[in-house]
Amino acid sequence: MRTARTAATLMAVVALAAGCSSSGGKTSEDKADGSTGGKSVGTPRLKIAMVTHSGEGDTFWDIVQSGAEQAAAKDNVQFLYSNDKEAKGQAELVQSAIDKKVDGIVVTLAKPEAMKAVLAKAKDAGIPVVTINSGGEFSQAFGALTHIGQDESVAGEAVGRELDERGRKKALCVIHEQGNVSLEQRCAGVRKTFKGTVENLNVDGTDAPSSQSSIEAKLQAAKDIDAVVALGAPVAAVAVKAKQDAGSEAEVDTFDLNAAVVKSLKAKDVGFAVDQQPYLQGYLAVDELWLYRTNANVIGGGKPVLTGPAIVTEKDVPKLEKYTARGTR
């Protein structure tokens, strides 16, 4: 696994979270299989809400939730999860969390302008906010304590360099949620470093048959496309089927990791994946709010805490299979 950018603060954060938890030591070892239910801390019960832009069927967010739930069990936190792929709906869910007088809010900024006003209300209500996954460049301006995720432009640039190393000449970058700033940044990053040409294709990531048809049609029309870059694990599976049905020789590569992607890497149906460690995003976000509420800590000094990117290939499959199988990678 070749990490594209070093996040030195991350190691310190993990060590701090472990040191502040009464579930460390032997208890942590007993729970190393990723299950919840270990002894929690003795701090007061908190209520933390997470509101994301997830669409239906996106397994990425299952992994994020898994991390958040593990941290919540350790930190004596009641964890509330909700999502809406529409920006207006997501903002309404954040307002609902404010109305419930939660102790902290974790939120994504895929469509940041739609979240600006409601996050100002959270600040006025004295509710700390941590942003994760998308829109990191807006996090501080919107009053969040910190942002946890990967730099999407840097991740895209890493993909562009990897495509060059693999001798690719023309890439199709599949955007599965139009208007999502993070997805657009990924494709722009690929375009910045890739010596070949990049063409974007917008599809509806919540409609797999339609997405497959769109990718297949593009591959049939442009036989010189030799790389398909999916921006999410579910789309990668769709792209593999589209490639096969189109009779294309293009290599399918993807952002994000799950059990299906690891199997595809092993079978060489996918060339490489970009791992941003979604489990860590959920886990650290809950931990940060707990630390802030109980000890006035701000991890990373308010600067973004990077959880990726890292390029994963078939060589990394043996060490990742058991973790993706249990839903933590």
N, C-alpha and C positions, 0 to 999 in steps of 0.2 A: 504494500500500500504506500503510495507516494503522496505525501501531504503537500498541497500546493501553497499553503501559507501557515506559518507557525503561530499558534495562539498560546503564548507562554502563560497568560493569565489563567487559562483554563485549568491547568494542573493545580494552581494555587486555589482556585475556586472549589474544585473537587475535594482537595485536602481540607479546606476550611469547613465545607459542609459536613464532611465525615467527622471532623474534630468537634463540631458543635452538636453532634447527634449522640444521644444515649444509646442508639442502636448500633454503634460501632463494635469493633472487636469480634468476639465470638459470635454474637447475634448476627452481625453482618455476614460472617462466614457461613452460618447456618442458612441464611437467606440468599446465598449466592446464586441460586437457580432463578432468581428474578421474581419469586412469589412475594406477595404482600402478607401482612399480618404479624410482622415482627414487633418488638417492643417499641412504642413511640416515645417521643420526648415528653418531658414534664411541663412544657409550656402551655399556656391557655389555648383552648380550642379556637382555631381560626377558620374563616370561610373564604375560600379563594375561587374566583370564577375564571374560566378560560373561554374566550370567544374567538373562533377562527372563521376563515373564509372557505372552509372545506366544502367541496361538492360531494354528491353521493358517490359511494364506491371508491373513494380515494384512500387506499390503505395506509398512506403516509401518516395520516392523522391518527390512525389507530396506534401507531408506534409512539407518536407524540403523547397521546393520552396515557399510554402505558407508563412512560417515564414520569409524567405528572402524578399519576395515581400512586406510584411507588414512593415518590417524595412525600406526597400527602399522607400516606400511611405512617411514614416515619416521623413526620413533623406535626402530627395531631391536627391535621387540616381536613375540613370538609371540602371536597373538590367538586365544583359544578362545571360541567362542560356543555357548551352549546355552539352551534355553527349555522352559518347561512352563506351561500356562495354569492348572494346579491349584497352589494355594499350597504344599501339602505336597511336590509334585514339584519345585517351584522351590527350596524350602529344601534338599531332598536334593541338587540340583545344585550349590548353593552349598557344601554340605558336601564334595562331590566335588572342587570347586576348592580348598578348604582342604587336603584330603588330598593334592592334587597339589603342594602348597607353591608356589602361584602367587605372583607378586610384587605382585599387586593384583587387586581384584575390583570390577567395575561391576555394579550390581544395581538392579532396579526394585522399588518398594514399593507395588504395586497393592493387596496385602492385607498390610499392614505387620505385624500381630501375628504372622503365621505366619513372618516373617523375623527377628523380634527375637532369638530364642535363637541362631540359627545365625550371625548377624552378631556377636553377643557372642563366639562361638567364633573368628571371624575376627580380632577385635580381640585376643583372648588369644594367638592365634598370631602376632601382629605383622604381619598382612596389612592394608594400608590399603584402605579401601572408598570408592567414590564412588557415590552414588545418582543415577539419572537418571529423567526422565519423570514418575514418579508417587510420591506419598507424601512430597513434599518436607518437609512439616512434621514428619515423624518422623526425617528424616535425621540431624540433629545428635544427637538423643537416642539413636540407635542406633549412634553412634560414627563416622559417616562423615566424611570430610574436608570434603565439600561436596555440594551437590545441583545438578544441571544440568538445566534444563527450563523450563517455564512455570508460572506460578501459575494453577492450574486454575480457582479461583474468579474471579480477575480475567479470565481468558479467557471464562468464561461470562457475566460481567457485560458484556463487550464485545459479545458476541453479542446479549444482551438489548437493548442500546442500538441496535445495528444493525437489529434487527427493528422497533424503534419507528420508526426513521428510514424504514423501508420500509413503514410503515403496517400492519403485521401485528397481528392481534388474538388469535389462538389458535395456540399452538405445541405440536407433539408432539415431545418429546425422547426419542430412541431410545437406550436403554442396551444395548449389545451384549455386556456382560459383567457379570452381576449380582454385586454385592459389591465391585466395583472402586471404591475410594474416589475416585479421580481422575475417573471418569466421573460419579459421583454429585455431585461438587463442580461439575462443568461445568453440569449441569442446575440445580443449586441457584443457581449464579451467574446463569444465564439468568433464573430466576424472580425473583431479587433486583432486577434492573434493568428487566425487561420489564413494560410497563404493561398488557399483555394477560394471558391465562391460559396456564399451562404444564401439560401432562400428560405424565408419564413413561410409557414403554412399554419393558418388558424383553423382549429377544429374544436368541437364541443366535447370536452373531456368526460362529461357525464353521459354521453351517448356513444358507447363503444362501436356499434355497427356503423354509425355515420362516420366516426373518426377513421375506422379501418377503410371504408370506401374512399374517403378523401385521400388518405395516404397512398392507397393502392393506385388510384387514378393518377396521382402525381408521379409515381414511380413508373407507371406504364407510359406516360407522356414524355418523361425526361429520363431516358435510359442512361444518361451520363451521371446521374446521382449515384455516388458510391458510399454515402454515409447518411443515415437518418438519425438525428439527435432528438430523442424524446426528452421532455422536461419533467417527467414523472414516471414512476415505476408502472402504474397501470397502463399508461400510454405506450410504454416499451413493449408490453405483451401484445397490444393491438398492432404496433408497428411490425413486430415479427411476423404476425399472421398476414399483414398486408404485403410485406416483402415476399413471402412465400407464394401468395396467390398471384402476385404481379410477375413472378418469375425473375425478380430482381437479384442482382449480386451485391447490392448495397449492404454495408455493415450497419447493424442497429446498435447504437450506444445510448446511454440514458443517464439522466440525473436521478438520484435517489436509489435507495436500496430496500429490498424486502426479500422474503423467502423465494418468491417467484423469480426475481431477478438473479438471485444467487444460483438457482437451478439453471437459468438461461445462460449465465456465465459459464457454468460447469459444462453445459451442452454446446457451448460456443455459438449459441443463437444470439447472444449479446456480446459485443466486444469488450466494453468496459462500462463502469458505472461511477458516478460521482456521489460520494457519501457525505451528507451533511449532518449525520447523527441526530435524527429527529428525537430519539429517546432522550438524549442529553438536553435537547431544547426544552422539552416538557419538564424534565426533572429539575434542571437548574432554575427554570422560571419560578416554579413553586418554592424551591429552596431559597431563592433570592428574596421573595416576598416574606417568607418566614423569617429569614435572617434580618430583614429590614424592620419587621414588626417587633421582633423580640430582642434585637441587639443593635438596631440602627446601622446595619452593614449595607454597603452598596458594592457588589462584586464588580471587579474590573475598573473601579474608580469612576463608574458612570460611562466608561468607554464600551464599545461593542465587545461582547465576549464571543469569540469565534468557535464554532463547533465543526467547521470544515472550511474548504473542501478537501477531499482525498480521493485520488483515483484508485478504483478497485478493479482488479482483473481476475481471470480464472485462477491465478496463482494464490489469491487470497481466500478462495472458497473454503478450504479445509478449516481455517480458523474462524470463519464467519457462519458456517451452516447451523451450528447449534444455537447461535444467538438469534439469527433470523427465524429459525423454527419456533422459538419461544416469543417472538414478536418484540424483541428489544433492539434489533438492528435492522 
